[in-house]
Amino acid sequence: MLGLDHNAAYLLWAFGITVVVLGAYGLYLRSRLTAVRRRVLRQAQDERVDYSARNVTAAAPMVTTAHAASSANGPRTP
């Protein structure tokens, strides 16, 4: 019967491991392909929205208590 005499256990284990590894690799590829598909769809949706800098309102100026920077000669002592 198919030559599975003393090598039957080895061949069945090898075949089982191969099926498990290929199944895991198939799930990995499916995950990566769905991620790429999701990324492409998101980029297509983002292209419809105009993110031009002209559409962004400027922030209001902030009041600061910072002093002017000292000169290049170093700080002045009174």
C-alpha positions, 0 to 999 in steps of 0.5 A: 500500500503506497510503500508506507511500510517502515517509513509511514510514521516519518512520512506522515509527520513530514506531510503534517508539518508541511501542511501546518507550515504552508497553512501558517504561511498562507494566513500570513500572506492573507494578513499582509494582502489585506493590510496592503488593500486597506492602505491603498483604500485609505490613500484613495480616500485621502486623495479626495480630501484636499490637505493643502496648506492654504486650507489650514488656519494659522494659530493665534499668536501667543503672548510670551514673557521671553526676553530678547536674546543676548548679543554675540559678545556675551551677557552685559554686566551692569 
